[in-house]
Structure formats: C-alpha cells, structure tokens
Amino acid sequence: MMEERANLMHMMKLSIKVLLQSALSLGRSLDAEHAPLQQFFVVMEHCLKHGLKVKKSFIGQNKSFFGPLELVEKLCPEASDIATSVRNLPELNEFYEPEALMMEEEGMVIVGLLVGLNVLDANLCLKGEDLDSQVGVIDFSLYLKDVQDLDGGKEHERITDVLDQKNYVEELNRHLSCTVGDLQTKIDGLEKTNSKLQEELSAATDRICSLQEEQQQLREQNELIRERSEKSVEITKQDTKVELDTYKQTRQGLDEMYSDVWKQLKEEKKVRLELEKELELQIGMKTEMEIAMKLLEKDTHEKQDTLVALRQQLEEVKAINLQMFHKAQNAESSLQQKNEAITSFEGKTNQVMSSMKQMEERLQHSERARQGAEERSHKLQQELGGRISALQRQLSQLHEQCSSLEKELKSEKEHRQALQRELQREKDTSSLLRTELQQVEGLKKELRELQDEKAELQKICEEQEQALQEMGLHLSQSKLKMEDIKEVNQALKGHAWLKDDEATHCRQCEKEFSISRRKHHCRNCGHIFCNTCSSNELALPSYPKPVRVCDGCHTLLLQRCSSTAS
C-alpha cells in the first residue's frame, strides 16, 4: 500500500507538471479534448478510487471522481482550507480503508498540488455521458520522455523522473490485470445470458404450437361470425332505410325553423341598431349632465366658502360692536365724573364768593391773590370745555359707526337670503338630474335584457346547426359501414380459403414450395402464395389490424380506397 500511494502521488505530480507546461505554452486556456487535461482527470480518478470500499460509496455506481470534487468545492470555498477539510471529514472513514491515499499524508500533498491549478483556465462541458464513459487507462506516452528533454539539468532530478516512470509502468500493469479480471466476469455473464436465451427459445417454440391450435379454433369461430354478420347486415339495411326517412322529415322541419329564426334575427338586429343610437344620445346627455353637476358643485363650494367668510366677518363686527358699547359706557361714566367735578367746582366758587363778600374788607390787601385765583379758575374752565367738546365729538363718531354697521348687517342679511334662494334652485335642478339618471339606468336594464334574449336566440341557432352537422356525420358513417359490410360479404361469398395440401406451387410466380420457400395465405382472396408475392399488409373490414395480402389484392384494394376517397 505504501508503494501504491507513492506511485500515485508521483503520477499526480507528473500529470500536473505536464498540464501546467502545456497550458503555459498554449496561453493558459485549455479545451476538453486536450490530451494532458484528460490524462490529469484519469490520474485523479485513480487517486480517488485508491482504498475505496466496495459496499459504501459516496461517488456512485460508476465511481467517478467528479462527485467528490464538487463536494470539496462546496465544503471548502477557499483553496487554502482544502487540506484541513479533507483531513477533518467525519464520513471518509466509512467510505475509505484506513491505508487509503485520501486518509494519509499523500492525500494532503495532492490537495496542495491541486491548488496550483488555479492558474489555468479550462473550457469544459461535463455531461452524464462523459462521466459514464471515462477513460480508465493512463497514457504514459506523454510522460515517458528522453532524459535529455527534461527541464532540469541536474542528475538527481533525472533519476527521480526515471523512477517515477518505472512506478507508472508498474501501476499500469496492475490496472491491466484488473481489466482482465473484469473481462472474465463479463464473459461469465454473457454465457449465463446465452443459456437463458436458449431456454426462452424453447418456450417460444411451445408458444408457437399453442398459437397454431388457437388459430384452428379461431377459424371455426370465424365461420360462426360470418353467418351472424349476414343476418346483421339485413337488419342494418332496414334500420338505415327508416333512419333516412326520419332524417328527411327532420331536415325539412329544421329548414323551416332556420328560416323563421333568420327573419327574427334580422328584426332584432334592426332593433339593436336603433337602441344603440338611443344609447349614444343618452350617453351624450349623461356626459353633459355630469359636466353641469360638476360646475354646480364648484359653485356650491365657492358659495359655501363665501358664507363662511361672511359669518367670520359678522362675528368680527359683533366683537367690534361690543368693544364700542364698552367704550361708550366708559365715556358716559367719565362724563358723570366730570359733571360731579364741575358741580363741586361751582360749590367751591360759591364758597369763594361768600368768602369774598365776607372779606371785602380784605380785598384791597388780597387783590393780587384774587386776580391769580381768577386766572387759574378761567384756565380750568377752558380746559374743562375742551375736554367736553372732544368727548362730544367721539360720541358722534361712535353713533355714525353704529349706523354704518347696522346698514352693513342689513345688506349681509339680504345677500344671505339671495344665496339661500340660489341653493334651493340648485337642489331642485340636482333632483331633476337624479330622476333623469334613474330613467337612463332603466333604459340600460332594458338594453341588457334585449341583449340576453339575443344571446339565447344565437345559442338556439348554434345548437340547431350542431344537430344538423351531427345528423350528416351519422348518415356518412352509416353509408361507410354499409360499404364495408358489402365488401365483407363479397369477400366471404366470392373467395374460398384453400387448404395447405391443395397448393404445391405459388399462384403468382408458380414456384414450387419448399423448406426455404414457405406457404402464406392471402387474407382477402384465400389463395396460397410465397413470401415475396404476399409481403404487403393492409387493414381489411373483417380484420381490425393490418394482415398479409397478395400483390394483386393489394393493388385492387388501393384503387378502391383512392376511388372512395375522391
């Protein structure tokens, strides 16, 4: 086992080396027919088969190496991890023996050599046929070269190459012995099949004897069937006459029905055209109504928006009125306060006048003080008069604003009433449009009912036409049956089945019968012919399958078939 592993490893090295050299010389692109590539696959197959158990195999019945390569590609996406994955595969022990190449270090070396093939580009198309018919013999002509043609110039490399070639020759001898053993097993199998075929031949001869006995029984049954067929022919003739009479009567009635239905169809087509015109007019009216409805909806939306805006303005006017009312109340309160102040000032002036009367004596002394006091009182009166006039002006302005707001409110109320009237008109028009749409839907329903009636009438017409066609087919089939029955009667009445003892020569070529020239009956005329004169086969009315017919009957029957077909 050690020597086998070493030989296989050396073979793998040489095959990869030659493959790389040829690929580099050809530009790193290879085809499937490239000889070094094919030899590489053969060596790879031998490496994978080494130490493989017979019972369990994950490669398959043919033990091809393409399955394991695919498994390696699936399990190991990176080339650097191939060696570790092959070593750690848990199921290899089940398929390989412990001393196999894939279970030892040589398998790791081969995996490392395979990584170097990433440099190449191969154009391959693998099929099932290629895997089944793989070459099992290594061609050593690629590797058995002269010592002078090797790349290295050193002697130890040449010696190693010669040893590798020796190992390859030993491996070749081993494989040839294996192929010899396989061929011997195939020869044994062929001998067994030959004995089985001989047994089947004897069984076939017994079967032929039994078939001849059955043929005699069938001849007797044929005579009985002939008598029954004659009786059935007479009965079928009478039935066909009755069926022809009924067919003629039904055909007349169907023609009358067809003419009536055709007239009704023409009238319905006219009605349909009129209804289609009315429908087109109604569709145009409907489109106009839809446009009008859309315009009305737009107007209503715009008016609703204006109503909302007017309501907002009314609320703002109300708020302004409330503010003005509060301001007027405040002004009235301020006026009352000022009136009270004036009355208090008047009381003070009266007191001053009384004090002036009382102090007339002191007037001379206090004239300067009195004049100043009078000037102050005059200024105060002027200021009070200006304030009163300004308040009166504000009151007049407020009265004017209130009157203008009342006028605006009246105009808005009138505008609102006009809008309500327009809304009522639009509602009336929308109700009229709805009634018109309901009428249109009713017309559509009537149209659908008319279309359904038309479809039913068309179905009735089609059914009647199908019935007529079926009647015609039935008649044609009955005629063909009659002609076949006539031909059978003529064949049965006119020709007699000759016995084998009565004929010693062929009826056509008049050659004498012998062991090599056997007798054959024509199934149409019943006479006996040789194989060359009765080699044709045709389907006859009395036989469901094609049977043997002589040359003369063959030409006659073909002429009849051509005349009936024309």
HELIX and SHEET records of a PDB file:
HELIX    1   1 MET A    2  LEU A   26  1                                  25    
HELIX    2   2 ALA A   35  LYS A   49  1                                  15    
HELIX    3   3 PHE A   66  LEU A   75  1                                  10    
HELIX    4   4 ALA A   79  ASP A   81  5                                   3    
HELIX    5   5 ILE A   82  ARG A   87  1                                   6    
HELIX    6   6 LEU A   92  PHE A   95  1                                   4    
HELIX    7   7 LEU A  101  MET A  103  5                                   3    
HELIX    8   8 GLU A  105  VAL A  115  1                                  11    
HELIX    9   9 GLY A  116  VAL A  119  5                                   4    
HELIX   10  10 GLY A  128  ASP A  132  1                                   5    
HELIX   11  11 PHE A  140  LEU A  142  5                                   3    
HELIX   12  12 VAL A  147  ASP A  149  5                                   3    
HELIX   13  13 GLU A  155  GLN A  358  1                                 204    
HELIX   14  14 GLU A  360  ARG A  362  5                                   3    
HELIX   15  15 GLU A  367  GLY A  494  1                                 128    
HELIX   16  16 ASP A  551  ALA A  565  1                                  15    
SHEET    1   A 2 SER A  29  ASP A  31  0                                        
SHEET    2   A 2 ASP A 121  ASN A 123  1                                        
SHEET    1   B 2 HIS A 520  HIS A 521  0                                        
SHEET    2   B 2 ILE A 528  PHE A 529 -1                                        
SHEET    1   C 2 ASN A 536  ALA A 539  0                                        
SHEET    2   C 2 PRO A 546  VAL A 549 -1                                        
END                                                                             
